[in-house]
């Protein structure tokens, strides 16, 4: 799967090169299996997670292509999430 390869390369090139990144990866491997077991039992969650990971994949790919600083990627990811949440909140208020 191309997405998995990009995310693995990002993990190896950026996350595993810093203490904080290593801690994040360690926590990911601890908590993701039970979460994945839950998600796989609910079809709608599979789709939701798939679509919600596209910005993560995109930012990881961009970072790998242009060798951008990982903190810039994190800032862009947080901004994308905030814009998404704000858009959804605004949509449901009307």
C-alpha positions, 0 to 999 in steps of 0.5 A: 500500500503506497500510503503505508510506505509513505507513513513508514518512511516518515516515521523512519526519517523524522519520528524515530530521529528524535526523542519525542518522536520515538515516544510518540511511536512507542505510544502508537504501538501500544494503543493502536492495536486495541483501537484498530480492533474496535475500528475494524468492527464498525464499518463507518469508523473505517471510512472515517479513519481512512478519510481523516488520515488523508491530511496526515498522509499528504503532509507526510508525503510533502515533508518527505519530498521537500525535506521540510522541518517536521515541526512545520508539518505538525503545525500544518496538521494542527491547522488543518484539524482546526479548520476542519473542526471549525468548519463542521461546528459552523455547519451544524450551528446553522 
